[in-house]
Amino acid sequence: MAEMQLDGYTPRMRKHYDEVVRPKLIEEFGYKNPMQVPAIDKVVINMGVGESTADSKKASVAAGDLALIAGQAPVITRARKAISTFKVREGMPLGCMVTLRKTRMYEFVDRLVTIALPRVRDFRGLNPKSFDGRGNYALGIKEHIVFPEINYDRAEQIWGMDVIIATTAKTDDEARALLRHLNFPFRQ
């Protein structure tokens, strides 16, 4: 699987996948074709900013923080239709999201597993049941300040974020094995 690298640079997590995880998965599931081995396809990070109904600048501040975390400019998500009970008008900014692929995706997953998740307060492991039935995994982080890119003292507000890891696995068991071999800390 050749992908464009920056001057021969390969992310640490990608090397780990190629050298360690892939052979383990082939041994575990008995794949005949190397293209059958599941891999991470993309990572989508979503930050909902519900308080932006009162102050529309909060979505752009959240987008700035998400850009620091992801290393890529996010898209500001807007309301599709007006909902009067929530004081939401059509086109109002409600949050931001970013889709990571290839090198940035592996860098983010590496930072998520090795730095951010161990910094979460009262962390007891990821829920092994948060798969969607097609091999995709979703997790929520309550505080975005667990990432080292965010300066705790300068953070105006603490937002939660959703991280969706889309894999090429056909079943949840294959995806669970892939993420476990990539050192995701699942609960027992």
N, C-alpha and C positions, 0 to 999 in steps of 0.2 A: 504494500500500500504506500505508494510514493505520494508525498504531499509537499507543497512548497515550503521550504525551510528558509530561515534567515541565515545566510552564510554558513550552511551546514549545521545549524543549531537544531537540536531535537530536544523537546521538553523531557524532563526527568520521568514524568508519568508515562509518556509515550514509549520511552526505552523500556521501562518496567513492563508495560503491556506487551511489547514485542518479544522481550527476552524471557519473561517469567510467566505472565498471565496466559498468553496464547497457548504455549505448550501444555500448561495445566488444564486448560479448558478442552483442548483436543484429547488429552488423556482421559478427562472426566466424562465427556459426552461422546467420545469416539467419532468426531467429525472426519469425513473422508476428504472433503474439499476445504482448503484453507479459507475460502471466502465464506464458509458457513459459520466460522467462529464469530461470536458476537463481539461488537465493539461499541464504544460510545459514539453516537452520531452527532448529537448537539446538546448544549446545555442552555436552558432558557431561565433567565433570572427576572422575576417580576417583583416590583415594589409598589404596593397599593398605598396611597396617601389619602386616607379618608378625610383628614382635616383640611384638605385643599378646597373644600366647599366654602370655608370662611376666608382663606387666604390662598389665592391662586399661585403665588410665588413658591409655595411649599413644594409643589410638584417639580419645579425646576431645581430647587435645592436638593431634593431627593435624587433627581437625575444626575446632578453633579457628583453626589456621593456614589451612586451606582456606577458612574463612569470611572471613578477612582478604583472601585472594587473590581470591575470587569476588565478595565483597560480598553474599553471601546465605548463609543458614544451611544447612549440609550435613546429609545423612542418614547416620547411622552404620550401616554394613553389618555384618550378623551372619552367623555360620556357619549354613548350613541343616541340616547333619548333622555328627555327630561323626566325626573321623578320628584314630584313636589314634596312628598313626605320626607325625603332626605335632603331637600333644598339643592337638588342637582339640576342644572340646566344642560341642554344639549350642547356638546362641544366643550364642556368644562373639563380642564385637566384633572384627572383622578389618580394618576400614578405614572410609572415608567417601567419599561422592560427592555431587555437586551438578549439577543441570541448569539451564543458563542460557538464557533466551530474550529476544528483543527488545532493549531498551536495555542491560541488563546484559551480554548476549551480545556486542553490538557493542563495548562498552567493554572487555570482557575480551580479545576478539580483537585490538583495537587495542593494548592493553598487551602482549599476547603477542608480536605481530609487531614493534612498535617498541622495546620496552624489554627484555622477558625473553629472547627468543631471542638478541639480540646479546650478552647478558651470559653466555651459556652458554660454559664453557671448551671450547676446541678445536672450536668450532662450524664445520662445513663445509657447512652447508645441510641442509634437510629432504629426506628420501627421497621422490622423486616416485612411488614404486611402492607407498606405504602406503595405497592406496585399496582398498575392499572389493568393487568390481565394481558397486556401486549408487550411486556418487557420494559416499560418506562417507569422511572422512580421519581417520586415527589417528596420534598422535605421542606419544612418551614423553619426559618431562623427568626427568633423573636427580636434580636437586637443586631442591627447591622454593624455595630461598633466592634464586633468580635474580629473583624478583618483588620490586619495591621495597617492597611492604607488609610484608614479613617482615624484621624486624630481625635481622641476621646474628649479633650478639652475644647476643641473647636466645633464639635458636633452640636448643631442647634437643637436637634431633636433626634430621638431614637426611633427608627422605623423597623418593622419586620419585613422579611422578604421570603418569597417562595423560590425554590430552586428545583427545576424539573430536569432530570437527566434522561434524555431519549437515547435508547440503545437500539441496535439492530437485532437484538435477541427476539426469538419467536415466542418464548414462554417466560413467565416470571421466574421459574427456577433457573433458567439459563442466565437471565439478567442478574438474579441474586448472586449466583456463583461468580459472574463477571465482577460485580461491585465488591464482593467479599475478597476476591483476589487482588483488587485494586486498593485494599486496606480500608474500605468503608467500615466504620465501627458499629456493626449491627448488634442489637440486644440479643441475648441468648434466650 
